[in-house]
Amino acid sequence: MPRLIAPEDLPSRKGITLKNAQRQELEEKGLFPARVYYSERKHGYIEEEIDAYIEAKIADRASAKRNGGCNV
């Protein structure tokens, strides 16, 4: 069963310290998992999608090191 993570818990549980505006901008560009609204003003993120995002960033770093550049 999917679990939601509140935005304020991202730093302590997943190490993601992006501010709301930064996350929203990345979401709009398809570069960060989309938020899930569970009320009019409250949202969270699906934990599996956040974990996949982190794994992809780690893989990008490893790829950049192999290619001698930076993947941002």
TIMI-2910 file (N, C-alpha, C, CB; in pm, 1 decimal, decimal comma, always signed):
<rs>
+----------+----------+----------+----------+----------+----------+----------+----------+----------+----------+----------+----------+------+
!      n_x !      n_y !      n_z !     ca_x !     ca_y !     ca_z !      c_x !      c_y !      c_z !     cb_x !     cb_y !     cb_z ! resn !
+----------+----------+----------+----------+----------+----------+----------+----------+----------+----------+----------+----------+------+
!    +84,7 !   -118,4 !     +0,0 !     +0,0 !     +0,0 !     +0,0 !    +89,0 !   +124,6 !     +0,0 !    -96,2 !     -0,1 !   +122,9 !  Met !
!    +64,5 !   +217,1 !    -91,3 !   +145,7 !   +340,2 !    -96,1 !   +132,6 !   +422,9 !    +30,8 !   +105,4 !   +425,1 !   -215,9 !  Pro !
!   +243,1 !   +484,0 !    +69,6 !   +244,9 !   +569,8 !   +188,6 !   +279,2 !   +711,1 !   +145,7 !   +346,8 !   +518,0 !   +295,1 !  Arg !
!   +212,3 !   +808,4 !   +207,4 !   +240,3 !   +948,8 !   +178,2 !   +336,9 !  +1005,9 !   +280,2 !   +110,8 !  +1030,7 !   +176,2 !  Leu !
!   +421,5 !  +1095,7 !   +232,2 !   +514,4 !  +1168,6 !   +317,8 !   +476,0 !  +1316,4 !   +308,8 !   +665,4 !  +1144,4 !   +275,0 !  Ile !
!   +456,3 !  +1379,3 !   +422,0 !   +425,2 !  +1522,4 !   +425,1 !   +548,9 !  +1601,0 !   +382,6 !   +377,5 !  +1566,6 !   +567,2 !  Ala !
!   +529,5 !  +1714,5 !   +315,2 !   +644,7 !  +1794,3 !   +270,1 !   +740,5 !  +1830,9 !   +383,9 !   +595,8 !  +1921,4 !   +203,0 !  Pro !
!   +685,5 !  +1860,4 !   +500,4 !   +772,6 !  +1898,6 !   +612,3 !   +854,9 !  +1782,3 !   +665,6 !   +689,9 !  +1956,4 !   +724,5 !  Glu !
!   +819,5 !  +1659,0 !   +627,4 !   +895,1 !  +1542,0 !   +670,7 !  +1002,0 !  +1498,9 !   +570,3 !   +801,0 !  +1427,6 !   +695,8 !  Asp !
!  +1003,6 !  +1560,0 !   +452,7 !  +1103,8 !  +1522,2 !   +351,7 !  +1247,7 !  +1541,4 !   +400,9 !  +1082,5 !  +1603,8 !   +224,8 !  Leu !
!  +1279,8 !  +1652,2 !   +469,8 !  +1418,6 !  +1667,5 !   +515,4 !  +1461,8 !  +1559,7 !   +615,5 !  +1436,5 !  +1804,1 !   +578,3 !  Pro !
!  +1379,1 !  +1531,9 !   +715,0 !  +1420,1 !  +1437,1 !   +818,6 !  +1411,5 !  +1292,0 !   +773,4 !  +1335,4 !  +1456,1 !   +941,3 !  Ser !
!  +1314,6 !  +1259,0 !   +689,8 !  +1296,8 !  +1119,1 !   +648,1 !  +1371,9 !  +1083,8 !   +521,2 !  +1151,1 !  +1090,0 !   +628,2 !  Arg !
!  +1392,5 !  +1182,8 !   +432,1 !  +1453,8 !  +1150,6 !   +303,0 !  +1572,9 !  +1238,8 !   +267,9 !  +1351,4 !  +1161,6 !   +195,0 !  Lys !
!  +1602,3 !  +1338,8 !   +349,6 !  +1717,4 !  +1424,8 !   +323,7 !  +1694,1 !  +1527,7 !   +214,9 !  +1834,4 !  +1341,5 !   +287,1 !  Gly !
!  +1570,7 !  +1549,0 !   +174,8 !  +1538,7 !  +1645,5 !    +69,1 !  +1501,1 !  +1777,9 !   +135,3 !  +1422,2 !  +1593,3 !    -23,1 !  Ile !
!  +1581,9 !  +1880,6 !   +108,3 !  +1562,8 !  +2009,5 !   +175,9 !  +1511,3 !  +2118,7 !    +82,7 !  +1692,9 !  +2054,2 !   +238,2 !  Thr !
!  +1455,9 !  +2081,1 !    -30,6 !  +1400,7 !  +2179,6 !   -123,2 !  +1280,9 !  +2250,6 !    -60,2 !  +1359,7 !  +2112,3 !   -255,8 !  Leu !
!  +1270,5 !  +2379,3 !    -83,6 !  +1155,8 !  +2457,3 !    -37,2 !  +1036,0 !  +2426,1 !   -126,6 !  +1187,5 !  +2610,7 !    -37,8 !  Lys !
!   +916,5 !  +2462,1 !    -79,2 !   +793,8 !  +2432,7 !   -151,2 !   +797,7 !  +2487,7 !   -294,0 !   +674,4 !  +2489,9 !    -76,2 !  Asn !
!   +840,3 !  +2612,4 !   -310,2 !   +843,9 !  +2673,5 !   -443,6 !   +940,3 !  +2598,9 !   -536,3 !   +884,8 !  +2821,7 !   -433,4 !  Ala !
!  +1052,1 !  +2554,1 !   -481,5 !  +1148,6 !  +2479,0 !   -562,5 !  +1090,6 !  +2344,0 !   -605,5 !  +1279,6 !  +2457,8 !   -483,9 !  Gln !
!  +1025,6 !  +2275,3 !   -511,2 !   +963,9 !  +2146,4 !   -544,7 !   +854,9 !  +2165,3 !   -649,6 !   +905,4 !  +2079,3 !   -418,4 !  Arg !
!   +772,7 !  +2268,6 !   -632,3 !   +663,5 !  +2292,0 !   -725,9 !   +716,3 !  +2320,0 !   -867,1 !   +576,9 !  +2408,6 !   -677,7 !  Gln !
!   +821,5 !  +2398,7 !   -876,0 !   +881,5 !  +2427,4 !  -1006,5 !   +933,7 !  +2299,6 !  -1071,9 !   +995,5 !  +2529,5 !   -991,9 !  Glu !
!  +1001,6 !  +2216,9 !   -994,7 !  +1052,5 !  +2090,4 !  -1047,2 !   +938,2 !  +1996,6 !  -1086,7 !  +1142,7 !  +2022,6 !   -943,5 !  Leu !
!   +831,2 !  +1994,6 !  -1006,7 !   +714,5 !  +1912,5 !  -1039,4 !   +655,6 !  +1954,6 !  -1173,4 !   +607,9 !  +1923,0 !   -928,7 !  Glu !
!   +641,0 !  +2084,9 !  -1193,3 !   +582,5 !  +2136,5 !  -1317,9 !   +666,0 !  +2098,8 !  -1439,4 !   +568,1 !  +2288,2 !  -1310,7 !  Glu !
!   +796,5 !  +2085,0 !  -1420,2 !   +886,8 !  +2045,5 !  -1528,3 !   +898,8 !  +1893,3 !  -1540,6 !  +1024,8 !  +2106,4 !  -1505,8 !  Lys !
!   +832,5 !  +1820,3 !  -1451,2 !   +839,9 !  +1674,8 !  -1452,9 !   +968,8 !  +1619,7 !  -1395,7 !   +823,5 !  +1625,7 !  -1591,6 !  Gly !
!  +1038,2 !  +1700,5 !  -1314,5 !  +1167,5 !  +1660,1 !  -1259,4 !  +1162,0 !  +1617,8 !  -1113,6 !  +1264,8 !  +1771,7 !  -1273,9 !  Leu !
!  +1043,1 !  +1620,6 !  -1053,8 !  +1023,2 !  +1580,2 !   -914,9 !   +886,0 !  +1513,7 !   -909,0 !  +1033,7 !  +1703,5 !   -814,6 !  Phe !
!   +869,5 !  +1412,7 !   -824,1 !   +739,2 !  +1346,0 !   -815,7 !   +625,2 !  +1445,1 !   -787,8 !   +742,6 !  +1239,0 !   -706,3 !  Pro !
!   +511,7 !  +1418,4 !   -849,1 !   +394,8 !  +1505,4 !   -831,4 !   +334,4 !  +1488,8 !   -692,7 !   +289,0 !  +1475,5 !   -938,3 !  Ala !
!   +287,1 !  +1599,8 !   -639,7 !   +222,5 !  +1595,4 !   -508,4 !    +83,8 !  +1533,3 !   -520,0 !   +213,1 !  +1736,9 !   -447,3 !  Arg !
!    +38,0 !  +1476,0 !   -410,3 !    -94,9 !  +1416,5 !   -400,9 !   -172,2 !  +1497,2 !   -296,9 !    -88,1 !  +1262,7 !   -362,6 !  Val !
!   -280,9 !  +1560,5 !   -340,5 !   -362,9 !  +1637,7 !   -246,9 !   -459,8 !  +1544,2 !   -175,9 !   -440,1 !  +1751,1 !   -320,4 !  Tyr !
!   -462,8 !  +1552,4 !    -43,2 !   -557,9 !  +1472,3 !    +32,9 !   -658,8 !  +1559,6 !   +104,2 !   -485,4 !  +1384,7 !   +133,0 !  Tyr !
!   -649,4 !  +1689,5 !    +87,0 !   -752,9 !  +1785,0 !   +125,5 !   -728,1 !  +1909,8 !    +41,3 !   -750,3 !  +1817,1 !   +282,1 !  Ser !
!   -808,7 !  +2011,8 !    +62,2 !   -797,5 !  +2131,8 !    -20,8 !   -659,6 !  +2195,9 !    -12,9 !   -902,2 !  +2232,6 !    +20,1 !  Glu !
!   -598,4 !  +2194,0 !   +103,2 !   -469,7 !  +2261,4 !   +122,6 !   -354,6 !  +2170,2 !   +160,5 !   -484,0 !  +2364,5 !   +226,7 !  Arg !
!   -382,3 !  +2046,6 !   +185,8 !   -278,2 !  +1954,2 !   +232,5 !   -238,6 !  +1857,9 !   +122,1 !   -326,1 !  +1876,1 !   +355,8 !  Lys !
!   -108,2 !  +1834,9 !   +112,9 !    -58,9 !  +1739,4 !    +14,9 !    +57,9 !  +1662,2 !    +73,0 !    -17,5 !  +1810,3 !   -114,8 !  His !
!    +92,1 !  +1557,2 !     +4,1 !   +206,2 !  +1475,7 !    +41,0 !   +264,9 !  +1415,0 !    -85,0 !   +166,4 !  +1365,9 !   +142,6 !  Gly !
!   +365,6 !  +1333,3 !    -66,2 !   +433,1 !  +1267,6 !   -177,8 !   +432,9 !  +1117,8 !   -153,4 !   +578,2 !  +1320,8 !   -195,3 !  Tyr !
!   +417,5 !  +1041,1 !   -259,9 !   +419,3 !   +895,4 !   -247,4 !   +563,2 !   +852,0 !   -219,7 !   +362,8 !   +826,0 !   -376,9 !  Ile !
!   +580,8 !   +782,0 !   -109,8 !   +714,4 !   +745,6 !    -63,7 !   +793,5 !   +669,0 !   -169,4 !   +704,7 !   +662,9 !    +62,5 !  Glu !
!   +731,0 !   +576,7 !   -238,6 !   +801,2 !   +498,6 !   -340,8 !   +853,5 !   +588,3 !   -452,3 !   +708,6 !   +391,4 !   -399,1 !  Glu !
!   +775,9 !   +692,3 !   -488,5 !   +819,2 !   +784,0 !   -593,8 !   +936,3 !   +870,6 !   -546,2 !   +702,0 !   +873,1 !   -638,6 !  Glu !
!   +933,5 !   +910,3 !   -420,4 !  +1044,6 !   +987,4 !   -363,8 !  +1170,2 !   +901,0 !   -360,3 !  +1009,7 !  +1038,6 !   -221,1 !  Ile !
!  +1154,8 !   +775,0 !   -319,4 !  +1269,8 !   +683,4 !   -316,7 !  +1326,8 !   +663,6 !   -456,8 !  +1229,1 !   +547,2 !   -256,5 !  Asp !
!  +1239,0 !   +650,8 !   -556,8 !  +1284,3 !   +635,0 !   -695,1 !  +1356,5 !   +760,8 !   -743,0 !  +1165,2 !   +603,6 !   -787,6 !  Ala !
!  +1307,4 !   +877,2 !   -703,2 !  +1371,6 !  +1004,5 !   -737,6 !  +1513,7 !  +1009,3 !   -680,5 !  +1288,0 !  +1124,2 !   -684,4 !  Tyr !
!  +1528,3 !   +969,0 !   -554,9 !  +1660,4 !   +968,7 !   -490,6 !  +1753,5 !   +869,8 !   -560,8 !  +1647,9 !   +933,2 !   -340,1 !  Ile !
!  +1703,2 !   +750,9 !   -590,9 !  +1784,1 !   +650,7 !   -660,6 !  +1828,5 !   +701,5 !   -797,4 !  +1705,5 !   +519,7 !   -676,0 !  Glu !
!  +1740,4 !   +772,4 !   -868,1 !  +1776,1 !   +827,0 !   -999,7 !  +1885,1 !   +932,4 !   -986,1 !  +1652,2 !   +887,6 !  -1069,0 !  Ala !
!  +1877,8 !  +1015,4 !   -881,5 !  +1981,0 !  +1116,3 !   -859,0 !  +2115,7 !  +1049,9 !   -829,3 !  +1940,6 !  +1209,8 !   -743,1 !  Lys !
!  +2113,4 !   +942,2 !   -754,9 !  +2236,5 !   +868,5 !   -725,6 !  +2293,2 !   +809,1 !   -854,0 !  +2210,4 !   +756,9 !   -621,2 !  Ile !
!  +2206,6 !   +752,5 !   -936,4 !  +2251,0 !   +695,1 !  -1063,6 !  +2307,1 !   +803,8 !  -1155,3 !  +2134,5 !   +621,5 !  -1133,1 !  Ala !
!  +2244,1 !   +921,7 !  -1157,4 !  +2294,5 !  +1033,4 !  -1238,0 !  +2434,5 !  +1072,8 !  -1194,0 !  +2200,3 !  +1154,2 !  -1228,0 !  Asp !
!  +2454,4 !  +1075,1 !  -1063,0 !  +2586,6 !  +1110,3 !  -1010,9 !  +2691,0 !  +1009,6 !  -1054,9 !  +2583,7 !  +1119,2 !   -858,4 !  Arg !
!  +2657,9 !   +882,4 !  -1045,2 !  +2751,8 !   +777,6 !  -1085,5 !  +2781,6 !   +787,9 !  -1234,5 !  +2695,5 !   +637,9 !  -1051,7 !  Ala !
!  +2680,1 !   +817,3 !  -1315,1 !  +2698,0 !   +831,8 !  -1459,3 !  +2786,7 !   +952,0 !  -1490,3 !  +2561,7 !   +846,5 !  -1529,5 !  Ser !
!  +2765,3 !  +1061,9 !  -1420,4 !  +2844,9 !  +1181,8 !  -1442,5 !  +2991,7 !  +1155,9 !  -1408,3 !  +2790,1 !  +1298,8 !  -1358,9 !  Ala !
!  +3015,7 !  +1084,2 !  -1301,3 !  +3153,8 !  +1052,3 !  -1263,0 !  +3220,7 !   +967,1 !  -1369,1 !  +3157,4 !   +980,0 !  -1127,8 !  Lys !
!  +3148,4 !   +871,8 !  -1425,1 !  +3204,2 !   +784,7 !  -1528,6 !  +3233,3 !   +865,3 !  -1655,9 !  +3107,1 !   +667,9 !  -1559,6 !  Arg !
!  +3150,2 !   +965,1 !  -1683,4 !  +3165,5 !  +1043,4 !  -1806,1 !  +3250,6 !  +1169,9 !  -1786,1 !  +3028,6 !  +1082,1 !  -1859,1 !  Asn !
!  +3296,9 !  +1191,2 !  -1663,4 !  +3383,4 !  +1304,1 !  -1635,9 !  +3313,7 !  +1439,1 !  -1637,7 !  +3493,1 !  +1305,5 !  -1733,2 !  Gly !
!  +3181,9 !  +1439,6 !  -1622,0 !  +3107,1 !  +1565,6 !  -1624,7 !  +3004,7 !  +1572,5 !  -1513,8 !  +3038,4 !  +1583,5 !  -1758,4 !  Gly !
!  +2910,4 !  +1660,0 !  -1533,6 !  +2806,4 !  +1682,5 !  -1434,2 !  +2670,7 !  +1664,8 !  -1499,6 !  +2819,1 !  +1823,0 !  -1370,9 !  Cys !
!  +2587,0 !  +1580,5 !  -1443,1 !  +2448,6 !  +1562,8 !  -1489,5 !  +2356,3 !  +1632,7 !  -1392,3 !  +2410,9 !  +1411,7 !  -1502,6 !  Asn !
!  +2303,0 !  +1745,2 !  -1430,1 !  +2210,7 !  +1818,5 !  -1342,2 !  +2073,1 !  +1812,8 !  -1399,3 !  +2254,2 !  +1964,3 !  -1323,3 !  Val !
+----------+----------+----------+----------+----------+----------+----------+----------+----------+----------+----------+----------+------+
</rs>
